[in-house]
Amino acid sequence: MAHVRIPALQGLGTTWYQRGARYWLRRVWTAVLLLTVLAFLCFASISLYQGFRTVLPPTVRTAWDWAQVVAACIAVVWGWLVQRRRHHKDLLDPPDPDEFRARKRDETRRSTGLAVVGRALVLIAAPVMPALAAFALGWSVAMLTVREYPSEVGARRWLEGHGSRP
């Protein structure tokens, strides 16, 4: 049998294959970094929201605050569900290593344009920023707490398709 090289996956390198201590350190490090970014996002969202709510009359402000609490609770669950459904769908047809890299490249290209557009939309979205941050939090926590990423499943199937183990 020919020797097949273990493909490196973005963020995991080749640690995904044996899932040892280095793999779990990478997963924990990714979670810490993402949760740090999310903490900043939540802080910025609440700060923007506080700036918006100061222009509201007191009675409207109270009602709007409660509406945001309810919306944020719904949004965190909704974000979780959206991500888990996508994860389940991606596990049914996981990408092989080349397809995964192509998807990541495309996402990176799109995210640059979305970031520019997002800066302008943040000011418009200030009234609902806590709910948007809650959605992002639910989505991210659901993504971080999966047992295995679709890219890992796809890479394992790709290795099996090449008929040998490294």
N, C-alpha and C positions, 0 to 999 in steps of 0.2 A: 504494500500500500504506500502511496505517496504521502509525504509529509505536507500537511495543510497548515498554513500559518493562521493563528487565532487573530481575527480581525479586531482592531482597536475601535472601541465605541466612544463617541464624544462624552466626556465627563467621567467615563469609567475605565478608559484604556482597555487593557486586556484582563483586568481584574474580574470582570463579569464571569469569566469561564470557570474559575474555581470558587469564587464567592467567599474568599477568606477574609482575614482581618483588613487587608488593604482595600478590598471592595467595600466593606462596611464603613471604613474610615472615609472613603470617598463619598459614600451616600450620606453619612452624617455631616461631612463638610459642606456638601451641596445644600443640605437642609438648613444648616446654620447660616450660610450665605443668603439663601433665598428668604429665610425668615427675618434676617436682618434688613434686607431690602423691603420686605413687606411691613416691618415695623416702621420704617421711614415712610413708606407709602401711607400707612394708617395715620401716622402723625401729621403728614402733609394734608391728608384728606380732612381730618378733623379741624386742622387750622384753617383751611379754606372754608369749610362749612361754618366755623365760628365767625369768620368774616362776613359770610352771607347772612347769617341769622341775626346779626346786630342791626340790620336794616328792617327787620320785621317788627311789627307791633307785639307787645308782650303776649297777648292771647294767641295770636297766630304763631308766635315763636314756640309756645308750649305745645300746641297741637302739631306743629311741624317737627319738633324734637321727638315726640312720641311716634309720629309717622316714620321718622328715620330709624328709630329703634326697631320697630316692626319690620320695616323694609330691610334693615341690616340682618336681622335674624333670618328672614326668608332668603336673602341673597347668599348668606354663608352656606345654607343648605343647598340652594340652587347651584352654586359654584361647585360644591362637592359632587352633586349628582351629575352635572354636565361633564366634569372630568372623569368620573367613574364610568359613565356610559361610553365616553370616547375611548377610555382605556380598554374596556371590554371589547369594543368594536375593533380596536387596533390589535388586540390579542388574537382575534379570529383570523386576521390576515396581516401578520407582522411583517415589517419591511426587512429585506435582506440588508446587509451592511452598506452596499452601494446605494440602494434606494433610501436608506436612513440618512446617509450623508447628503444626498441630493435634496431630501426634504428639509434638512437643517439649513442648508445653503439658501433654499427658497424662503424659509421662515426668516432668516437673517436679513435677506434683501427686503422683504415686506415690512419687517419690524422697523427698519430705518425710516421709511415713509410714514408709517403709522405713528411713530414717535413724534415726528414733526407736526402732523395733523393733531395728535393728542394734546400738544401743548396749548393750542388754541381752544380745544374742546374742554379742557380742564376748567377754564373760567366759566364756561356755560354750564358745566356739570356740577359746579360748586354746591348747589342745593341738594344734590343726591350723592355727593362724594363718599359719605360713610357707607352707603349701601354698595357702591361700586368697589370700595376697598374690602368690604365684607365678602363680596363675590370673589374677588381675587384671592383673599385669604382661604376661603373654602376650596377653591379650585386648586390652589397650590398645596394645601395640606393633603388633599386627596391624591395629588400627583406624587407627593413625597412618601406617602405611606403604603404604596403598592408593594407587593412581594417581589415582583419582577417587572421590568420595563419591557414594552413590546420590542424594542431594539434588541434586547437580550434574547428573547424568544426567536426573533427572526435570524439572529446570528447563529443560534444553536441549530435551527433548521437548515441554514445555509451550510454549516459544517457537516451535518448529517448527509446532506445532498452531495457533498464532495467525497463521501465514502470512507473517510478515515478520521481518526482522532489525532490531534497533535501530540 
